[in-house]
């Protein structure tokens, strides 16, 4: 009986140890290109600093996303590893004469930061860019979420 209990204990130890990850296993982190490409990205937030009247309504706000029309929020962007991208208008278009999809090219520099990337991981892409309008430097930050 003692041998049976000892055998069961040894089997249990081997069972639990075999479920653990090997400590020597090396996980190679993904490159930013791998994180960016092959996913559907949809805008889920956008801000500007300083605040601006984005749509001419007279209301000044730093939250650009709230000022966007529904037709500006449902588009999907896909970046491909061959350096091309597709931007799809989504279910609604702001202008019916606009094409449903637009294609173009993109490229990272050697540091994979050609676009000012604030965050790029498996589910979130945050981009930032600056633009001067009437001598005021605006910084726009847009968040895209993988769909």
N, CA and C atoms as an extended XYZ file, in Angstrom:
441
Properties=species:S:1:pos:R:3:atomname:S:1:resname:S:1:resid:I:1 pbc="F F F"
N         0.831       -1.203        0.000 N   UNK     1
C         0.000        0.000        0.000 CA  UNK     1
C         0.869        1.258        0.000 C   UNK     1
N         1.968        1.224        0.819 N   UNK     2
C         2.860        2.387        0.860 CA  UNK     2
C         3.483        2.630       -0.502 C   UNK     2
N         3.828        1.553       -1.203 N   UNK     3
C         4.420        1.696       -2.533 CA  UNK     3
C         3.433        2.321       -3.512 C   UNK     3
N         2.174        1.970       -3.398 N   UNK     4
C         1.143        2.526       -4.268 CA  UNK     4
C         0.982        4.025       -4.011 C   UNK     4
N         0.961        4.424       -2.744 N   UNK     5
C         0.839        5.850       -2.386 CA  UNK     5
C         2.058        6.613       -2.880 C   UNK     5
N         3.249        6.034       -2.688 N   UNK     6
C         4.477        6.686       -3.147 CA  UNK     6
C         4.466        6.827       -4.663 C   UNK     6
N         4.029        5.793       -5.363 N   UNK     7
C         3.938        5.833       -6.810 CA  UNK     7
C         2.963        6.920       -7.274 C   UNK     7
N         1.818        7.038       -6.610 N   UNK     8
C         0.837        8.078       -6.945 CA  UNK     8
C         1.400        9.480       -6.698 C   UNK     8
N         2.122        9.657       -5.591 N   UNK     9
C         2.736       10.957       -5.300 CA  UNK     9
C         3.769       11.326       -6.352 C   UNK     9
N         4.602       10.387       -6.736 N   UNK    10
C         5.604       10.636       -7.777 CA  UNK    10
C         4.907       10.986       -9.091 C   UNK    10
N         3.866       10.265       -9.443 N   UNK    11
C         3.117       10.546      -10.669 CA  UNK    11
C         2.498       11.939      -10.624 C   UNK    11
N         1.975       12.322       -9.472 N   UNK    12
C         1.399       13.662       -9.307 CA  UNK    12
C         2.454       14.745       -9.511 C   UNK    12
N         3.628       14.564       -8.922 N   UNK    13
C         4.712       15.541       -9.059 CA  UNK    13
C         5.092       15.695      -10.522 C   UNK    13
N         5.246       14.577      -11.246 N   UNK    14
C         5.598       14.644      -12.653 CA  UNK    14
C         4.484       15.293      -13.476 C   UNK    14
N         3.252       15.024      -13.118 N   UNK    15
C         2.123       15.619      -13.834 CA  UNK    15
C         2.125       17.129      -13.683 C   UNK    15
N         2.285       17.631      -12.466 N   UNK    16
C         2.283       19.078      -12.250 CA  UNK    16
C         3.507       19.736      -12.871 C   UNK    16
N         4.642       19.117      -12.796 N   UNK    17
C         5.851       19.687      -13.385 CA  UNK    17
C         5.778       19.707      -14.900 C   UNK    17
N         5.120       18.729      -15.500 N   UNK    18
C         5.028       18.708      -16.953 CA  UNK    18
C         4.087       19.796      -17.472 C   UNK    18
N         3.223       20.333      -16.626 N   UNK    19
C         2.302       21.397      -17.040 CA  UNK    19
C         2.947       22.777      -16.976 C   UNK    19
N         4.054       22.892      -16.251 N   UNK    20
C         4.723       24.178      -16.134 CA  UNK    20
C         5.495       24.474      -17.409 C   UNK    20
N         5.631       25.774      -17.728 N   UNK    21
C         6.429       26.172      -18.868 CA  UNK    21
C         7.896       25.953      -18.551 C   UNK    21
N         8.637       25.583      -19.544 N   UNK    22
C        10.074       25.417      -19.381 CA  UNK    22
C        10.680       26.794      -19.143 C   UNK    22
N        11.438       26.939      -18.067 N   UNK    23
C        12.024       28.231      -17.716 CA  UNK    23
C        13.009       28.695      -18.771 C   UNK    23
N        13.571       27.765      -19.526 N   UNK    24
C        14.536       28.131      -20.550 CA  UNK    24
C        13.871       28.526      -21.861 C   UNK    24
N        12.557       28.365      -21.943 N   UNK    25
C        11.838       28.701      -23.163 CA  UNK    25
C        11.905       30.201      -23.394 C   UNK    25
N        12.381       30.610      -24.553 N   UNK    26
C        12.536       32.021      -24.879 CA  UNK    26
C        11.389       32.439      -25.788 C   UNK    26
N        10.689       33.473      -25.392 N   UNK    27
C         9.612       34.023      -26.201 CA  UNK    27
C        10.149       35.265      -26.888 C   UNK    27
N        10.182       35.228      -28.207 N   UNK    28
C        10.679       36.358      -28.971 CA  UNK    28
C         9.565       37.393      -29.091 C   UNK    28
N         9.819       38.628      -28.639 N   UNK    29
C         8.773       39.647      -28.757 CA  UNK    29
C         8.519       39.980      -30.227 C   UNK    29
N         7.282       40.323      -30.520 N   UNK    30
C         6.916       40.677      -31.887 CA  UNK    30
C         7.481       42.051      -32.236 C   UNK    30
N         7.817       42.225      -33.502 N   UNK    31
C         8.244       43.536      -33.979 CA  UNK    31
C         7.019       44.431      -34.102 C   UNK    31
N         7.215       45.708      -34.223 N   UNK    32
C         6.089       46.621      -34.390 CA  UNK    32
C         5.375       46.347      -35.704 C   UNK    32
N         6.123       45.936      -36.719 N   UNK    33
C         5.490       45.582      -37.992 CA  UNK    33
C         4.557       44.402      -37.804 C   UNK    33
N         4.979       43.385      -37.060 N   UNK    34
C         4.116       42.233      -36.797 CA  UNK    34
C         2.887       42.629      -35.984 C   UNK    34
N         3.049       43.538      -35.044 N   UNK    35
C         1.915       43.996      -34.234 CA  UNK    35
C         0.918       44.791      -35.072 C   UNK    35
N         1.424       45.574      -36.027 N   UNK    36
C         0.585       46.455      -36.823 CA  UNK    36
C        -0.166       45.728      -37.937 C   UNK    36
N         0.493       44.808      -38.591 N   UNK    37
C        -0.013       44.250      -39.849 CA  UNK    37
C        -1.024       43.124      -39.666 C   UNK    37
N        -1.935       43.049      -40.657 N   UNK    38
C        -2.887       41.954      -40.723 CA  UNK    38
C        -4.046       42.051      -39.751 C   UNK    38
N        -4.266       43.216      -39.194 N   UNK    39
C        -5.369       43.409      -38.246 CA  UNK    39
C        -6.299       44.505      -38.777 C   UNK    39
N        -7.543       44.446      -38.384 N   UNK    40
C        -8.498       45.511      -38.702 CA  UNK    40
C        -8.447       46.536      -37.576 C   UNK    40
N        -8.065       47.781      -37.906 N   UNK    41
C        -7.970       48.848      -36.905 CA  UNK    41
C        -9.113       49.843      -37.107 C   UNK    41
N        -9.821       50.159      -36.021 N   UNK    42
C       -10.952       51.092      -36.063 CA  UNK    42
C       -10.708       52.190      -35.043 C   UNK    42
N       -10.954       53.437      -35.417 N   UNK    43
C       -10.741       54.549      -34.498 CA  UNK    43
C       -11.728       54.454      -33.335 C   UNK    43
N       -11.206       54.594      -32.117 N   UNK    44
C       -12.051       54.510      -30.923 CA  UNK    44
C       -11.852       55.703      -29.995 C   UNK    44
N       -10.899       56.577      -30.313 N   UNK    45
C       -10.679       57.787      -29.519 CA  UNK    45
C        -9.825       58.741      -30.343 C   UNK    45
N       -10.007       60.038      -30.114 N   UNK    46
C        -9.182       61.052      -30.770 CA  UNK    46
C        -9.234       62.328      -29.950 C   UNK    46
N        -8.067       62.904      -29.703 N   UNK    47
C        -7.981       64.160      -28.953 CA  UNK    47
C        -7.083       65.138      -29.702 C   UNK    47
N        -7.195       66.410      -29.333 N   UNK    48
C        -6.338       67.444      -29.908 CA  UNK    48
C        -5.942       68.406      -28.796 C   UNK    48
N        -4.704       68.891      -28.881 N   UNK    49
C        -4.197       69.849      -27.900 CA  UNK    49
C        -3.492       70.972      -28.645 C   UNK    49
N        -3.939       72.222      -28.528 N   UNK    50
C        -5.051       72.710      -27.712 CA  UNK    50
C        -6.403       72.384      -28.342 C   UNK    50
N        -7.455       72.604      -27.565 N   UNK    51
C        -8.820       72.340      -28.025 CA  UNK    51
C        -9.129       73.165      -29.267 C   UNK    51
N       -10.039       72.651      -30.090 N   UNK    52
C       -10.367       73.305      -31.359 CA  UNK    52
C       -11.846       73.091      -31.685 C   UNK    52
N       -12.395       73.992      -32.489 N   UNK    53
C       -13.740       73.816      -33.043 CA  UNK    53
C       -13.564       73.027      -34.340 C   UNK    53
N       -13.610       71.712      -34.241 N   UNK    54
C       -13.271       70.815      -35.343 CA  UNK    54
C       -14.280       70.884      -36.486 C   UNK    54
N       -15.553       70.964      -36.173 N   UNK    55
C       -16.574       70.880      -37.223 CA  UNK    55
C       -17.316       72.189      -37.484 C   UNK    55
N       -16.820       73.303      -36.938 N   UNK    56
C       -17.429       74.599      -37.206 CA  UNK    56
C       -18.717       74.864      -36.468 C   UNK    56
N       -18.986       74.116      -35.399 N   UNK    57
C       -20.236       74.280      -34.656 CA  UNK    57
C       -20.160       75.410      -33.631 C   UNK    57
N       -18.963       75.936      -33.405 N   UNK    58
C       -18.787       76.966      -32.387 CA  UNK    58
C       -18.348       76.406      -31.047 C   UNK    58
N       -18.429       75.109      -30.891 N   UNK    59
C       -18.015       74.467      -29.630 CA  UNK    59
C       -16.554       74.040      -29.735 C   UNK    59
N       -15.755       74.526      -28.796 N   UNK    60
C       -14.341       74.168      -28.752 CA  UNK    60
C       -14.173       72.980      -27.820 C   UNK    60
N       -13.448       71.962      -28.289 N   UNK    61
C       -13.268       70.771      -27.480 CA  UNK    61
C       -11.931       70.121      -27.802 C   UNK    61
N       -11.358       69.456      -26.813 N   UNK    62
C       -10.142       68.674      -27.027 CA  UNK    62
C       -10.491       67.246      -27.453 C   UNK    62
N       -11.742       66.838      -27.264 N   UNK    63
C       -12.168       65.487      -27.610 CA  UNK    63
C       -12.671       65.478      -29.053 C   UNK    63
N       -11.775       65.142      -29.985 N   UNK    64
C       -12.157       65.113      -31.400 CA  UNK    64
C       -13.124       63.978      -31.708 C   UNK    64
N       -12.965       62.864      -31.019 N   UNK    65
C       -13.816       61.709      -31.292 CA  UNK    65
C       -15.291       62.070      -31.139 C   UNK    65
N       -15.629       62.840      -30.103 N   UNK    66
C       -17.025       63.245      -29.895 CA  UNK    66
C       -17.520       64.184      -30.979 C   UNK    66
N       -16.600       64.855      -31.675 N   UNK    67
C       -16.986       65.779      -32.735 CA  UNK    67
C       -17.064       65.102      -34.103 C   UNK    67
N       -16.585       63.863      -34.191 N   UNK    68
C       -16.643       63.135      -35.454 CA  UNK    68
C       -18.066       62.666      -35.738 C   UNK    68
N       -18.417       62.637      -37.012 N   UNK    69
C       -19.697       62.087      -37.430 CA  UNK    69
C       -19.614       60.558      -37.379 C   UNK    69
N       -20.746       59.912      -37.300 N   UNK    70
C       -20.790       58.445      -37.285 CA  UNK    70
C       -20.062       57.869      -38.487 C   UNK    70
N       -20.222       58.500      -39.629 N   UNK    71
C       -19.585       58.006      -40.856 CA  UNK    71
C       -18.055       58.099      -40.790 C   UNK    71
N       -17.514       58.899      -39.871 N   UNK    72
C       -16.067       59.012      -39.705 CA  UNK    72
C       -15.524       58.026      -38.675 C   UNK    72
N       -16.424       57.360      -37.955 N   UNK    73
C       -16.014       56.457      -36.881 CA  UNK    73
C       -16.066       54.984      -37.255 C   UNK    73
N       -16.689       54.628      -38.370 N   UNK    74
C       -16.891       53.205      -38.653 CA  UNK    74
C       -15.922       52.624      -39.678 C   UNK    74
N       -14.964       53.414      -40.116 N   UNK    75
C       -13.992       52.926      -41.089 CA  UNK    75
C       -12.999       51.948      -40.470 C   UNK    75
N       -12.414       51.132      -41.309 N   UNK    76
C       -11.426       50.135      -40.888 CA  UNK    76
C       -10.155       50.338      -41.706 C   UNK    76
N        -9.017       50.353      -41.026 N   UNK    77
C        -7.714       50.434      -41.688 CA  UNK    77
C        -6.983       49.118      -41.498 C   UNK    77
N        -6.374       48.627      -42.579 N   UNK    78
C        -5.575       47.409      -42.524 CA  UNK    78
C        -4.209       47.716      -43.122 C   UNK    78
N        -3.160       47.452      -42.346 N   UNK    79
C        -1.780       47.640      -42.787 CA  UNK    79
C        -1.217       46.265      -43.118 C   UNK    79
N        -0.593       46.152      -44.283 N   UNK    80
C        -0.048       44.870      -44.734 CA  UNK    80
C         1.473       44.877      -44.637 C   UNK    80
N         2.051       43.715      -44.418 N   UNK    81
C         3.497       43.612      -44.231 CA  UNK    81
C         4.281       43.934      -45.500 C   UNK    81
N         3.616       43.960      -46.654 N   UNK    82
C         4.300       44.309      -47.895 CA  UNK    82
C         4.367       45.826      -48.106 C   UNK    82
N         3.944       46.616      -47.099 N   UNK    83
C         4.035       48.069      -47.188 CA  UNK    83
C         2.824       48.743      -47.792 C   UNK    83
N         1.744       48.015      -47.983 N   UNK    84
C         0.512       48.621      -48.481 CA  UNK    84
C        -0.508       48.695      -47.355 C   UNK    84
N        -1.488       49.560      -47.522 N   UNK    85
C        -2.597       49.630      -46.567 CA  UNK    85
C        -3.890       49.822      -47.331 C   UNK    85
N        -4.979       49.446      -46.689 N   UNK    86
C        -6.315       49.660      -47.224 CA  UNK    86
C        -7.136       50.349      -46.152 C   UNK    86
N        -7.802       51.413      -46.539 N   UNK    87
C        -8.711       52.124      -45.644 CA  UNK    87
C       -10.113       51.968      -46.216 C   UNK    87
N       -10.983       51.301      -45.456 N   UNK    88
C       -12.352       51.052      -45.897 CA  UNK    88
C       -13.293       52.010      -45.173 C   UNK    88
N       -14.199       52.636      -45.927 N   UNK    89
C       -15.125       53.626      -45.367 CA  UNK    89
C       -16.063       53.060      -44.309 C   UNK    89
N       -16.277       51.760      -44.305 N   UNK    90
C       -17.217       51.175      -43.356 CA  UNK    90
C       -18.631       51.201      -43.904 C   UNK    90
N       -19.595       50.951      -43.028 N   UNK    91
C       -20.998       50.832      -43.437 CA  UNK    91
C       -21.592       52.160      -43.897 C   UNK    91
N       -21.118       53.271      -43.339 N   UNK    92
C       -21.674       54.571      -43.725 CA  UNK    92
C       -20.571       55.462      -44.299 C   UNK    92
N       -20.962       56.267      -45.275 N   UNK    93
C       -20.032       57.208      -45.905 CA  UNK    93
C       -20.522       58.620      -45.635 C   UNK    93
N       -19.594       59.524      -45.405 N   UNK    94
C       -19.966       60.931      -45.230 CA  UNK    94
C       -20.348       61.554      -46.566 C   UNK    94
N       -19.710       61.108      -47.619 N   UNK    95
C       -20.004       61.594      -48.969 CA  UNK    95
C       -20.169       60.363      -49.855 C   UNK    95
N       -21.365       60.182      -50.418 N   UNK    96
C       -21.650       58.980      -51.210 CA  UNK    96
C       -20.729       58.843      -52.412 C   UNK    96
N       -20.138       59.950      -52.864 N   UNK    97
C       -19.249       59.869      -54.026 CA  UNK    97
C       -17.831       59.422      -53.647 C   UNK    97
N       -17.527       59.350      -52.341 N   UNK    98
C       -16.214       58.864      -51.919 CA  UNK    98
C       -16.090       57.378      -52.239 C   UNK    98
N       -14.885       56.939      -52.609 N   UNK    99
C       -14.714       55.508      -52.850 CA  UNK    99
C       -14.875       54.714      -51.556 C   UNK    99
N       -15.334       53.464      -51.674 N   UNK   100
C       -15.494       52.618      -50.492 CA  UNK   100
C       -14.144       52.309      -49.859 C   UNK   100
N       -13.141       52.063      -50.690 N   UNK   101
C       -11.804       51.780      -50.161 CA  UNK   101
C       -10.763       52.662      -50.836 C   UNK   101
N        -9.738       52.949      -50.069 N   UNK   102
C        -8.590       53.699      -50.564 CA  UNK   102
C        -7.364       52.879      -50.199 C   UNK   102
N        -6.439       52.777      -51.128 N   UNK   103
C        -5.214       52.044      -50.848 CA  UNK   103
C        -4.021       52.971      -50.966 C   UNK   103
N        -2.949       52.575      -50.329 N   UNK   104
C        -1.732       53.360      -50.396 CA  UNK   104
C        -0.571       52.561      -49.842 C   UNK   104
N         0.511       53.254      -49.599 N   UNK   105
C         1.690       52.587      -49.065 CA  UNK   105
C         2.092       53.217      -47.751 C   UNK   105
N         2.785       52.457      -46.939 N   UNK   106
C         3.317       52.947      -45.674 CA  UNK   106
C         4.687       52.314      -45.483 C   UNK   106
N         5.493       52.943      -44.638 N   UNK   107
C         6.819       52.412      -44.358 CA  UNK   107
C         7.254       52.867      -42.968 C   UNK   107
N         7.919       51.991      -42.257 N   UNK   108
C         8.557       52.344      -40.997 CA  UNK   108
C        10.002       52.706      -41.301 C   UNK   108
N        10.593       53.578      -40.490 N   UNK   109
C        12.034       53.765      -40.586 CA  UNK   109
C        12.699       52.604      -39.863 C   UNK   109
N        14.010       52.625      -39.719 N   UNK   110
C        14.695       51.482      -39.111 CA  UNK   110
C        14.261       51.226      -37.680 C   UNK   110
N        13.761       52.243      -37.002 N   UNK   111
C        13.272       52.064      -35.627 CA  UNK   111
C        11.786       51.744      -35.577 C   UNK   111
N        11.175       51.546      -36.731 N   UNK   112
C         9.738       51.286      -36.840 CA  UNK   112
C         8.904       52.377      -36.187 C   UNK   112
N         9.258       53.631      -36.458 N   UNK   113
C         8.526       54.754      -35.868 CA  UNK   113
C         8.313       55.887      -36.867 C   UNK   113
N         8.086       55.586      -38.119 N   UNK   114
C         7.886       56.631      -39.113 CA  UNK   114
C         6.684       57.505      -38.765 C   UNK   114
N         5.635       56.877      -38.268 N   UNK   115
C         4.491       57.591      -37.725 CA  UNK   115
C         4.830       57.738      -36.245 C   UNK   115
N         4.458       58.809      -35.618 N   UNK   116
C         4.738       58.907      -34.200 CA  UNK   116
C         3.823       57.943      -33.469 C   UNK   116
N         4.386       56.841      -33.053 N   UNK   117
C         3.630       55.817      -32.351 CA  UNK   117
C         3.762       56.038      -30.860 C   UNK   117
N         2.652       56.127      -30.183 N   UNK   118
C         2.669       56.230      -28.732 CA  UNK   118
C         2.503       54.839      -28.152 C   UNK   118
N         1.577       54.075      -28.707 N   UNK   119
C         1.328       52.711      -28.250 CA  UNK   119
C         1.066       51.839      -29.465 C   UNK   119
N         1.670       50.679      -29.470 N   UNK   120
C         1.360       49.668      -30.470 CA  UNK   120
C         1.550       48.321      -29.814 C   UNK   120
N         0.434       47.633      -29.600 N   UNK   121
C         0.489       46.286      -29.043 CA  UNK   121
C        -0.534       45.426      -29.771 C   UNK   121
N        -0.835       44.273      -29.234 N   UNK   122
C        -1.732       43.322      -29.905 CA  UNK   122
C        -3.120       43.888      -30.201 C   UNK   122
N        -3.602       44.846      -29.401 N   UNK   123
C        -4.987       45.308      -29.550 CA  UNK   123
C        -5.145       46.810      -29.744 C   UNK   123
N        -4.093       47.592      -29.546 N   UNK   124
C        -4.229       49.044      -29.573 CA  UNK   124
C        -3.127       49.692      -30.398 C   UNK   124
N        -3.525       50.649      -31.227 N   UNK   125
C        -2.605       51.460      -32.016 CA  UNK   125
C        -2.935       52.906      -31.706 C   UNK   125
N        -1.987       53.638      -31.111 N   UNK   126
C        -2.193       55.052      -30.813 CA  UNK   126
C        -1.179       55.842      -31.636 C   UNK   126
N        -1.703       56.741      -32.478 N   UNK   127
C        -0.874       57.568      -33.340 CA  UNK   127
C        -0.984       59.018      -32.914 C   UNK   127
N         0.082       59.763      -33.152 N   UNK   128
C         0.065       61.185      -32.843 CA  UNK   128
C         0.745       61.939      -33.969 C   UNK   128
N         0.183       63.076      -34.328 N   UNK   129
C         0.836       63.925      -35.314 CA  UNK   129
C         0.526       65.376      -34.996 C   UNK   129
N         1.368       66.266      -35.510 N   UNK   130
C         1.175       67.702      -35.281 CA  UNK   130
C         0.842       68.378      -36.591 C   UNK   130
N         0.023       69.424      -36.479 N   UNK   131
C        -0.375       70.191      -37.646 CA  UNK   131
C        -0.527       71.645      -37.231 C   UNK   131
N        -0.030       72.557      -38.060 N   UNK   132
C        -0.143       73.989      -37.782 CA  UNK   132
C        -1.324       74.531      -38.571 C   UNK   132
N        -2.279       75.137      -37.853 N   UNK   133
C        -3.447       75.758      -38.472 CA  UNK   133
C        -3.521       77.182      -37.946 C   UNK   133
N        -3.487       78.145      -38.853 N   UNK   134
C        -3.522       79.568      -38.474 CA  UNK   134
C        -2.487       79.886      -37.389 C   UNK   134
N        -1.268       79.449      -37.591 N   UNK   135
C        -0.129       79.690      -36.688 CA  UNK   135
C        -0.240       79.004      -35.329 C   UNK   135
N        -1.203       78.121      -35.149 N   UNK   136
C        -1.334       77.379      -33.906 CA  UNK   136
C        -0.912       75.936      -34.174 C   UNK   136
N        -0.002       75.413      -33.339 N   UNK   137
C         0.458       74.042      -33.488 CA  UNK   137
C        -0.476       73.113      -32.708 C   UNK   137
N        -1.217       72.275      -33.433 N   UNK   138
C        -2.136       71.323      -32.828 CA  UNK   138
C        -1.511       69.936      -32.848 C   UNK   138
N        -1.653       69.215      -31.757 N   UNK   139
C        -1.209       67.829      -31.699 CA  UNK   139
C        -2.449       66.944      -31.602 C   UNK   139
N        -2.613       66.101      -32.587 N   UNK   140
C        -3.756       65.199      -32.652 CA  UNK   140
C        -3.281       63.808      -32.252 C   UNK   140
N        -4.008       63.179      -31.358 N   UNK   141
C        -3.727       61.814      -30.932 CA  UNK   141
C        -4.964       60.966      -31.220 C   UNK   141
N        -4.762       59.895      -31.985 N   UNK   142
C        -5.887       59.023      -32.350 CA  UNK   142
C        -5.606       57.605      -31.879 C   UNK   142
N        -6.624       56.976      -31.324 N   UNK   143
C        -6.520       55.600      -30.845 CA  UNK   143
C        -7.359       54.691      -31.738 C   UNK   143
N        -6.728       53.634      -32.207 N   UNK   144
C        -7.394       52.621      -33.017 CA  UNK   144
C        -7.366       51.314      -32.233 C   UNK   144
N        -8.466       50.579      -32.293 N   UNK   145
C        -8.573       49.316      -31.576 CA  UNK   145
C        -8.765       48.191      -32.590 C   UNK   145
N        -8.041       47.094      -32.377 N   UNK   146
C        -8.167       45.933      -33.254 CA  UNK   146
C        -9.582       45.391      -33.183 C   UNK   146
N       -10.157       45.099      -34.313 N   UNK   147
C       -11.526       44.591      -34.393 CA  UNK   147
C       -11.525       43.096      -34.576 C   UNK   147
